[in-house]
Amino acid sequence: MKELTKEIKKFRDERGWGENPDARSLAISVSLEASELLEHFQWVNAEDAIKKDKQAIADEAADVFIYLLQFADVLGIDLIEAAQQKMEKNALKYPIHT
């Protein structure tokens, strides 16, 4: 993920797109891109949406991921570690009932 983050920053910086972006702007961008992802599922069931344009859905998911990586980079968050810690918290909060 570190290598991908470096590639994203290089791509962004070469184009002069928001050099040194702040966490607020990136959080907004994550939300906006997630909304664009949701648009593909508006008024149709998931199966039809995916059949219609899976590639566009993948592109929007990638946009969310790209902005999320930039957001995490600005805040110094290791997303893999954060996800693992969150899963541990979730396991305590939502234990398996047998």
N, C-alpha and C positions, 0 to 999 in steps of 0.2 A: 504494500500500500504506500510505503514511503516513496518508492520509485514512481508510482502512478501520480502521487501528489506533486512530485518534482516536475513531471511532464506537464501536468495541468498548469502549474504556476508558470512554467516556461512558455507554454502556449499563450496563456493570458497576458503575460508581460510583453511578449514579442508583438502583441497587437495593441498594447497600451490600454487594456481593458481593466480598469479598476486596480491599478497597482496598489499594493498594501491595503486590501479591502478590510473593513472592520467587521466584527462579529455580527452586529445588528444587520448590516446590509446583506451579509451572507445568509443569516437566518431567514430574512425576508425572501431571498432568492430560493432557498430550499422550499419554503412554503408555496411560493408561486409556481415552481416547477412541479411540486406535488399536486397542486390544483390542475395543472395542465395534464398530468397523468390521469387524474380522476375524470377529466372531460371525456376520455375515451369510453368510460363506463356509464356515462349519463344516458338515461332513457333506454338502455339495452342491458341484457344479461351479460355476465362475464364471458360466457362461451362465445356469444355473437361478437362481442367487442374484440376478443382475441382473434377470431376467424377473420374479422374485417381488416384489421391492421396490426398484427403482432409486432411488426418492425417499428411502427410509430410508438407503440407502447414501450418497447424496449428502449427506444431513443429517449423518451421522457423519463423512464426509470434511471437511465444513465445520467441525464441532466441532474436529477435529484442527488444521485450518488456523487457526481462531480462537485456540486456545491457543498454537499455535506463533508466531503474530504477537505475542501478549502476551509470550511467553518471549523472543523476539528483542528486543522493545522494552525489557524490563527489563535485558537485557544489552548493549543498544546495538549489536545486530547488524543490519546491512543484509542481509536475506535474499537479495535479488537479487545483490548483490555477492558474498556468501558462496557462493551457488550457482554463479556464474560462476567464482570462484576454485577451487571444488571440481571443476568440470568440467575446468578446466585441469590440475589435479593428476591427475584420472582419466585424461586423455589421455596424460599422461606415464607413468603407472603401467600403463595398458592400451593400448599402441600398436596401431595397425592393422597386421595382418600380411598381406602380399600374396604 
